Amino acid sequence: MKSIRQYSVGMLAAATLIILGGCAGMTHQEKGTATGAVIGGVVGNATGGGVLGTAAGAAVGGVIGHEVTK
């Protein structure tokens, strides 16, 4: 019987492959925007917590990532 942890590792690996495959056709600026949004979301969640903090951080990070990679 497989444990939940083994299923989680497999799901994480599959999700990583799907996400990386989706980034293959992105431009440099789109990758910068996405990276900024992810980093901003993590920082927003860590500082503000909850959905609102995460969404605000992702929005601000996406804008900053977009502007930096222009």
PDB file as gemmi writes it, atoms N, CA and C in Angstrom:
CRYST1    1.000    1.000    1.000  90.00  90.00  90.00 P 1                      
ATOM      1  N   MET A   1       0.834  -1.176   0.000  1.00  0.00           N  
ATOM      2  CA  MET A   1       0.000   0.000   0.000  1.00  0.00           C  
ATOM      3  C   MET A   1       0.883   1.245   0.000  1.00  0.00           C  
ATOM      4  N   LYS A   2       0.635   2.143  -0.929  1.00  0.00           N  
ATOM      5  CA  LYS A   2       1.421   3.364  -1.019  1.00  0.00           C  
ATOM      6  C   LYS A   2       0.922   4.387  -0.013  1.00  0.00           C  
ATOM      7  N   SER A   3       1.872   5.119   0.537  1.00  0.00           N  
ATOM      8  CA  SER A   3       1.483   6.146   1.495  1.00  0.00           C  
ATOM      9  C   SER A   3       1.112   7.429   0.744  1.00  0.00           C  
ATOM     10  N   ILE A   4       0.509   8.345   1.456  1.00  0.00           N  
ATOM     11  CA  ILE A   4       0.123   9.634   0.861  1.00  0.00           C  
ATOM     12  C   ILE A   4       1.358  10.393   0.406  1.00  0.00           C  
ATOM     13  N   ARG A   5       2.459  10.275   1.142  1.00  0.00           N  
ATOM     14  CA  ARG A   5       3.691  10.973   0.789  1.00  0.00           C  
ATOM     15  C   ARG A   5       4.197  10.532  -0.589  1.00  0.00           C  
ATOM     16  N   GLN A   6       4.118   9.242  -0.914  1.00  0.00           N  
ATOM     17  CA  GLN A   6       4.562   8.752  -2.211  1.00  0.00           C  
ATOM     18  C   GLN A   6       3.686   9.317  -3.326  1.00  0.00           C  
ATOM     19  N   TYR A   7       2.394   9.416  -3.108  1.00  0.00           N  
ATOM     20  CA  TYR A   7       1.507  10.002  -4.096  1.00  0.00           C  
ATOM     21  C   TYR A   7       1.814  11.488  -4.270  1.00  0.00           C  
ATOM     22  N   SER A   8       2.105  12.176  -3.178  1.00  0.00           N  
ATOM     23  CA  SER A   8       2.395  13.603  -3.238  1.00  0.00           C  
ATOM     24  C   SER A   8       3.651  13.886  -4.051  1.00  0.00           C  
ATOM     25  N   VAL A   9       4.683  13.076  -3.875  1.00  0.00           N  
ATOM     26  CA  VAL A   9       5.924  13.259  -4.625  1.00  0.00           C  
ATOM     27  C   VAL A   9       5.671  13.048  -6.109  1.00  0.00           C  
ATOM     28  N   GLY A  10       4.906  12.036  -6.449  1.00  0.00           N  
ATOM     29  CA  GLY A  10       4.581  11.790  -7.854  1.00  0.00           C  
ATOM     30  C   GLY A  10       3.757  12.909  -8.471  1.00  0.00           C  
ATOM     31  N   MET A  11       2.797  13.412  -7.712  1.00  0.00           N  
ATOM     32  CA  MET A  11       1.965  14.516  -8.203  1.00  0.00           C  
ATOM     33  C   MET A  11       2.800  15.776  -8.394  1.00  0.00           C  
ATOM     34  N   LEU A  12       3.715  16.044  -7.456  1.00  0.00           N  
ATOM     35  CA  LEU A  12       4.579  17.202  -7.563  1.00  0.00           C  
ATOM     36  C   LEU A  12       5.484  17.101  -8.785  1.00  0.00           C  
ATOM     37  N   ALA A  13       6.028  15.933  -9.041  1.00  0.00           N  
ATOM     38  CA  ALA A  13       6.887  15.730 -10.208  1.00  0.00           C  
ATOM     39  C   ALA A  13       6.090  15.918 -11.497  1.00  0.00           C  
ATOM     40  N   ALA A  14       4.885  15.387 -11.555  1.00  0.00           N  
ATOM     41  CA  ALA A  14       4.054  15.547 -12.752  1.00  0.00           C  
ATOM     42  C   ALA A  14       3.674  17.006 -12.962  1.00  0.00           C  
ATOM     43  N   ALA A  15       3.322  17.702 -11.900  1.00  0.00           N  
ATOM     44  CA  ALA A  15       2.960  19.115 -12.014  1.00  0.00           C  
ATOM     45  C   ALA A  15       4.150  19.940 -12.481  1.00  0.00           C  
ATOM     46  N   THR A  16       5.334  19.631 -11.985  1.00  0.00           N  
ATOM     47  CA  THR A  16       6.535  20.356 -12.396  1.00  0.00           C  
ATOM     48  C   THR A  16       6.797  20.170 -13.887  1.00  0.00           C  
ATOM     49  N   LEU A  17       6.672  18.955 -14.381  1.00  0.00           N  
ATOM     50  CA  LEU A  17       6.892  18.703 -15.805  1.00  0.00           C  
ATOM     51  C   LEU A  17       5.867  19.430 -16.672  1.00  0.00           C  
ATOM     52  N   ILE A  18       4.621  19.447 -16.249  1.00  0.00           N  
ATOM     53  CA  ILE A  18       3.571  20.132 -17.015  1.00  0.00           C  
ATOM     54  C   ILE A  18       3.829  21.633 -17.036  1.00  0.00           C  
ATOM     55  N   ILE A  19       4.180  22.199 -15.897  1.00  0.00           N  
ATOM     56  CA  ILE A  19       4.429  23.637 -15.825  1.00  0.00           C  
ATOM     57  C   ILE A  19       5.638  24.017 -16.657  1.00  0.00           C  
ATOM     58  N   LEU A  20       6.722  23.274 -16.551  1.00  0.00           N  
ATOM     59  CA  LEU A  20       7.921  23.586 -17.337  1.00  0.00           C  
ATOM     60  C   LEU A  20       7.670  23.408 -18.828  1.00  0.00           C  
ATOM     61  N   GLY A  21       6.864  22.438 -19.202  1.00  0.00           N  
ATOM     62  CA  GLY A  21       6.518  22.257 -20.609  1.00  0.00           C  
ATOM     63  C   GLY A  21       5.693  23.414 -21.138  1.00  0.00           C  
ATOM     64  N   GLY A  22       4.856  23.987 -20.295  1.00  0.00           N  
ATOM     65  CA  GLY A  22       4.044  25.123 -20.693  1.00  0.00           C  
ATOM     66  C   GLY A  22       4.846  26.397 -20.878  1.00  0.00           C  
ATOM     67  N   CYS A  23       6.005  26.475 -20.260  1.00  0.00           N  
ATOM     68  CA  CYS A  23       6.846  27.670 -20.357  1.00  0.00           C  
ATOM     69  C   CYS A  23       7.747  27.660 -21.595  1.00  0.00           C  
ATOM     70  N   ALA A  24       7.746  26.585 -22.341  1.00  0.00           N  
ATOM     71  CA  ALA A  24       8.672  26.448 -23.461  1.00  0.00           C  
ATOM     72  C   ALA A  24       8.440  27.493 -24.541  1.00  0.00           C  
ATOM     73  N   GLY A  25       7.201  27.884 -24.790  1.00  0.00           N  
ATOM     74  CA  GLY A  25       6.914  28.835 -25.857  1.00  0.00           C  
ATOM     75  C   GLY A  25       6.788  30.271 -25.394  1.00  0.00           C  
ATOM     76  N   MET A  26       7.153  30.549 -24.163  1.00  0.00           N  
ATOM     77  CA  MET A  26       7.006  31.909 -23.628  1.00  0.00           C  
ATOM     78  C   MET A  26       8.178  32.787 -24.052  1.00  0.00           C  
ATOM     79  N   THR A  27       7.895  34.074 -24.222  1.00  0.00           N  
ATOM     80  CA  THR A  27       8.964  35.025 -24.493  1.00  0.00           C  
ATOM     81  C   THR A  27       9.712  35.323 -23.204  1.00  0.00           C  
ATOM     82  N   HIS A  28      10.833  36.021 -23.331  1.00  0.00           N  
ATOM     83  CA  HIS A  28      11.634  36.390 -22.166  1.00  0.00           C  
ATOM     84  C   HIS A  28      10.820  37.268 -21.217  1.00  0.00           C  
ATOM     85  N   GLN A  29      10.053  38.184 -21.766  1.00  0.00           N  
ATOM     86  CA  GLN A  29       9.258  39.085 -20.930  1.00  0.00           C  
ATOM     87  C   GLN A  29       8.126  38.339 -20.218  1.00  0.00           C  
ATOM     88  N   GLU A  30       7.493  37.401 -20.892  1.00  0.00           N  
ATOM     89  CA  GLU A  30       6.434  36.609 -20.264  1.00  0.00           C  
ATOM     90  C   GLU A  30       6.990  35.762 -19.121  1.00  0.00           C  
ATOM     91  N   LYS A  31       8.188  35.204 -19.311  1.00  0.00           N  
ATOM     92  CA  LYS A  31       8.819  34.432 -18.235  1.00  0.00           C  
ATOM     93  C   LYS A  31       9.139  35.336 -17.051  1.00  0.00           C  
ATOM     94  N   GLY A  32       9.595  36.553 -17.318  1.00  0.00           N  
ATOM     95  CA  GLY A  32       9.881  37.499 -16.243  1.00  0.00           C  
ATOM     96  C   GLY A  32       8.627  37.880 -15.477  1.00  0.00           C  
ATOM     97  N   THR A  33       7.532  38.076 -16.201  1.00  0.00           N  
ATOM     98  CA  THR A  33       6.267  38.404 -15.556  1.00  0.00           C  
ATOM     99  C   THR A  33       5.790  37.249 -14.678  1.00  0.00           C  
ATOM    100  N   ALA A  34       5.844  36.043 -15.206  1.00  0.00           N  
ATOM    101  CA  ALA A  34       5.407  34.867 -14.443  1.00  0.00           C  
ATOM    102  C   ALA A  34       6.290  34.643 -13.223  1.00  0.00           C  
ATOM    103  N   THR A  35       7.588  34.795 -13.395  1.00  0.00           N  
ATOM    104  CA  THR A  35       8.504  34.623 -12.268  1.00  0.00           C  
ATOM    105  C   THR A  35       8.241  35.662 -11.189  1.00  0.00           C  
ATOM    106  N   GLY A  36       8.045  36.909 -11.602  1.00  0.00           N  
ATOM    107  CA  GLY A  36       7.738  37.963 -10.643  1.00  0.00           C  
ATOM    108  C   GLY A  36       6.443  37.699  -9.901  1.00  0.00           C  
ATOM    109  N   ALA A  37       5.441  37.183 -10.602  1.00  0.00           N  
ATOM    110  CA  ALA A  37       4.158  36.886  -9.965  1.00  0.00           C  
ATOM    111  C   ALA A  37       4.301  35.765  -8.935  1.00  0.00           C  
ATOM    112  N   VAL A  38       5.069  34.749  -9.262  1.00  0.00           N  
ATOM    113  CA  VAL A  38       5.262  33.640  -8.316  1.00  0.00           C  
ATOM    114  C   VAL A  38       6.016  34.116  -7.082  1.00  0.00           C  
ATOM    115  N   ILE A  39       7.112  34.837  -7.297  1.00  0.00           N  
ATOM    116  CA  ILE A  39       7.897  35.330  -6.159  1.00  0.00           C  
ATOM    117  C   ILE A  39       7.062  36.304  -5.329  1.00  0.00           C  
ATOM    118  N   GLY A  40       6.324  37.191  -5.995  1.00  0.00           N  
ATOM    119  CA  GLY A  40       5.468  38.127  -5.277  1.00  0.00           C  
ATOM    120  C   GLY A  40       4.378  37.431  -4.485  1.00  0.00           C  
ATOM    121  N   GLY A  41       3.817  36.376  -5.046  1.00  0.00           N  
ATOM    122  CA  GLY A  41       2.797  35.614  -4.339  1.00  0.00           C  
ATOM    123  C   GLY A  41       3.329  34.954  -3.084  1.00  0.00           C  
ATOM    124  N   VAL A  42       4.530  34.410  -3.182  1.00  0.00           N  
ATOM    125  CA  VAL A  42       5.150  33.776  -2.013  1.00  0.00           C  
ATOM    126  C   VAL A  42       5.447  34.819  -0.937  1.00  0.00           C  
ATOM    127  N   VAL A  43       6.012  35.956  -1.353  1.00  0.00           N  
ATOM    128  CA  VAL A  43       6.319  37.017  -0.388  1.00  0.00           C  
ATOM    129  C   VAL A  43       5.035  37.580   0.217  1.00  0.00           C  
ATOM    130  N   GLY A  44       4.008  37.784  -0.613  1.00  0.00           N  
ATOM    131  CA  GLY A  44       2.737  38.284  -0.108  1.00  0.00           C  
ATOM    132  C   GLY A  44       2.093  37.345   0.893  1.00  0.00           C  
ATOM    133  N   ASN A  45       2.205  36.057   0.636  1.00  0.00           N  
ATOM    134  CA  ASN A  45       1.658  35.076   1.568  1.00  0.00           C  
ATOM    135  C   ASN A  45       2.452  35.066   2.864  1.00  0.00           C  
ATOM    136  N   ALA A  46       3.755  35.189   2.770  1.00  0.00           N  
ATOM    137  CA  ALA A  46       4.598  35.157   3.964  1.00  0.00           C  
ATOM    138  C   ALA A  46       4.401  36.396   4.831  1.00  0.00           C  
ATOM    139  N   THR A  47       4.204  37.552   4.206  1.00  0.00           N  
ATOM    140  CA  THR A  47       4.081  38.781   4.982  1.00  0.00           C  
ATOM    141  C   THR A  47       2.638  39.080   5.382  1.00  0.00           C  
ATOM    142  N   GLY A  48       1.706  38.968   4.428  1.00  0.00           N  
ATOM    143  CA  GLY A  48       0.320  39.313   4.724  1.00  0.00           C  
ATOM    144  C   GLY A  48      -0.529  38.124   5.090  1.00  0.00           C  
ATOM    145  N   GLY A  49      -0.177  36.980   4.572  1.00  0.00           N  
ATOM    146  CA  GLY A  49      -0.953  35.768   4.828  1.00  0.00           C  
ATOM    147  C   GLY A  49      -2.306  35.813   4.149  1.00  0.00           C  
ATOM    148  N   GLY A  50      -2.901  34.682   3.988  1.00  0.00           N  
ATOM    149  CA  GLY A  50      -4.233  34.595   3.412  1.00  0.00           C  
ATOM    150  C   GLY A  50      -4.265  34.831   1.914  1.00  0.00           C  
ATOM    151  N   VAL A  51      -5.458  34.755   1.385  1.00  0.00           N  
ATOM    152  CA  VAL A  51      -5.654  34.872  -0.053  1.00  0.00           C  
ATOM    153  C   VAL A  51      -5.374  36.298  -0.542  1.00  0.00           C  
ATOM    154  N   LEU A  52      -5.817  37.286   0.207  1.00  0.00           N  
ATOM    155  CA  LEU A  52      -5.641  38.672  -0.211  1.00  0.00           C  
ATOM    156  C   LEU A  52      -4.165  39.055  -0.272  1.00  0.00           C  
ATOM    157  N   GLY A  53      -3.395  38.662   0.726  1.00  0.00           N  
ATOM    158  CA  GLY A  53      -1.965  38.956   0.725  1.00  0.00           C  
ATOM    159  C   GLY A  53      -1.245  38.271  -0.419  1.00  0.00           C  
ATOM    160  N   THR A  54      -1.625  37.031  -0.696  1.00  0.00           N  
ATOM    161  CA  THR A  54      -1.013  36.281  -1.790  1.00  0.00           C  
ATOM    162  C   THR A  54      -1.359  36.904  -3.139  1.00  0.00           C  
ATOM    163  N   ALA A  55      -2.625  37.261  -3.330  1.00  0.00           N  
ATOM    164  CA  ALA A  55      -3.050  37.856  -4.600  1.00  0.00           C  
ATOM    165  C   ALA A  55      -2.404  39.222  -4.819  1.00  0.00           C  
ATOM    166  N   ALA A  56      -2.352  40.030  -3.776  1.00  0.00           N  
ATOM    167  CA  ALA A  56      -1.727  41.350  -3.900  1.00  0.00           C  
ATOM    168  C   ALA A  56      -0.243  41.215  -4.212  1.00  0.00           C  
ATOM    169  N   GLY A  57       0.439  40.298  -3.532  1.00  0.00           N  
ATOM    170  CA  GLY A  57       1.858  40.075  -3.795  1.00  0.00           C  
ATOM    171  C   GLY A  57       2.102  39.580  -5.206  1.00  0.00           C  
ATOM    172  N   ALA A  58       1.237  38.692  -5.691  1.00  0.00           N  
ATOM    173  CA  ALA A  58       1.386  38.176  -7.053  1.00  0.00           C  
ATOM    174  C   ALA A  58       1.166  39.275  -8.080  1.00  0.00           C  
ATOM    175  N   ALA A  59       0.183  40.135  -7.842  1.00  0.00           N  
ATOM    176  CA  ALA A  59      -0.084  41.231  -8.785  1.00  0.00           C  
ATOM    177  C   ALA A  59       1.089  42.203  -8.834  1.00  0.00           C  
ATOM    178  N   VAL A  60       1.566  42.602  -7.672  1.00  0.00           N  
ATOM    179  CA  VAL A  60       2.695  43.541  -7.626  1.00  0.00           C  
ATOM    180  C   VAL A  60       3.944  42.890  -8.217  1.00  0.00           C  
ATOM    181  N   GLY A  61       4.207  41.637  -7.869  1.00  0.00           N  
ATOM    182  CA  GLY A  61       5.360  40.936  -8.413  1.00  0.00           C  
ATOM    183  C   GLY A  61       5.293  40.763  -9.920  1.00  0.00           C  
ATOM    184  N   GLY A  62       4.108  40.504 -10.442  1.00  0.00           N  
ATOM    185  CA  GLY A  62       3.948  40.381 -11.895  1.00  0.00           C  
ATOM    186  C   GLY A  62       4.245  41.674 -12.619  1.00  0.00           C  
ATOM    187  N   VAL A  63       3.781  42.774 -12.066  1.00  0.00           N  
ATOM    188  CA  VAL A  63       4.054  44.088 -12.680  1.00  0.00           C  
ATOM    189  C   VAL A  63       5.550  44.392 -12.633  1.00  0.00           C  
ATOM    190  N   ILE A  64       6.166  44.145 -11.484  1.00  0.00           N  
ATOM    191  CA  ILE A  64       7.605  44.403 -11.356  1.00  0.00           C  
ATOM    192  C   ILE A  64       8.394  43.500 -12.306  1.00  0.00           C  
ATOM    193  N   GLY A  65       8.056  42.215 -12.363  1.00  0.00           N  
ATOM    194  CA  GLY A  65       8.740  41.309 -13.280  1.00  0.00           C  
ATOM    195  C   GLY A  65       8.582  41.710 -14.727  1.00  0.00           C  
ATOM    196  N   HIS A  66       7.386  42.209 -15.082  1.00  0.00           N  
ATOM    197  CA  HIS A  66       7.125  42.666 -16.457  1.00  0.00           C  
ATOM    198  C   HIS A  66       7.980  43.880 -16.791  1.00  0.00           C  
ATOM    199  N   GLU A  67       8.063  44.818 -15.874  1.00  0.00           N  
ATOM    200  CA  GLU A  67       8.815  46.049 -16.119  1.00  0.00           C  
ATOM    201  C   GLU A  67      10.322  45.810 -16.135  1.00  0.00           C  
ATOM    202  N   VAL A  68      10.794  44.907 -15.295  1.00  0.00           N  
ATOM    203  CA  VAL A  68      12.237  44.645 -15.224  1.00  0.00           C  
ATOM    204  C   VAL A  68      12.736  43.969 -16.507  1.00  0.00           C  
ATOM    205  N   THR A  69      11.912  43.141 -17.122  1.00  0.00           N  
ATOM    206  CA  THR A  69      12.352  42.400 -18.313  1.00  0.00           C  
ATOM    207  C   THR A  69      12.011  43.102 -19.617  1.00  0.00           C  
ATOM    208  N   LYS A  70      11.627  44.350 -19.576  1.00  0.00           N  
ATOM    209  CA  LYS A  70      11.332  45.082 -20.824  1.00  0.00           C  
ATOM    210  C   LYS A  70      12.565  45.273 -21.649  1.00  0.00           C  
TER     211      LYS A  70                                                      
END                                                                             
